[in-house]
Amino acid sequence: MSYKEMAKSLIDQIPDSKMYYIVAYLQGAAVPEEKPNAETIASIEELENGGGTLFTGSTEALFAELMEE
C-alpha cells in the first residue's frame, strides 16, 4: 500500500471534530516549495557578508523612512 493510499484510508478514521486540523495541514503540505528569486538570494548573501541595513524602530517609522526614499 502506498503512502497516499494509506493516508486516504486513515482519513475515514478521523473524527469530524479534528478534520479542520488535518485539512489545514494538508493545504500547507500541498503548496509547492518556493525557491527565492535572484534578487532575494543576492540580498541574503549581502546580509550574510555583513552588508545591508539594520532598522531598529517601529513599523510606522520604517514605513515613514521607506516613503522618503
Backbone hydrogen bonds, N-H to C=O, Kabsch-Sander energy under -0.5 kcal/mol:
donor,donor_aa,acceptor,acceptor_aa,energy
6,M,2,S,-2.5
7,A,3,Y,-2.6
8,K,4,K,-2.2
9,S,5,E,-2.0
10,L,6,M,-1.9
11,I,7,A,-1.7
12,D,8,K,-0.8
13,Q,10,L,-1.5
14,I,10,L,-0.6
14,I,11,I,-1.3
18,K,15,P,-2.1
19,M,15,P,-0.6
19,M,16,D,-0.9
21,Y,18,K,-0.6
22,I,18,K,-1.4
23,V,19,M,-3.0
24,A,20,Y,-2.3
25,Y,21,Y,-2.2
26,L,22,I,-2.8
27,Q,23,V,-2.5
28,G,24,A,-1.7
29,A,25,Y,-2.3
30,A,26,L,-1.8
31,V,27,Q,-0.6
31,V,28,G,-0.6
41,I,37,N,-2.4
42,A,38,A,-2.4
43,S,39,E,-2.0
44,I,40,T,-2.4
45,E,41,I,-2.4
46,E,42,A,-2.1
47,L,43,S,-2.2
48,E,44,I,-2.6
49,N,45,E,-1.4
50,G,47,L,-1.7
51,G,46,E,-2.8
55,F,53,T,-0.5
56,T,54,L,-0.5
57,G,55,F,-0.5
62,L,58,S,-2.1
63,F,59,T,-2.6
64,A,60,E,-2.0
65,E,61,A,-2.3
66,L,62,L,-2.5
67,M,63,F,-2.1
68,E,64,A,-1.0
69,E,65,E,-1.0
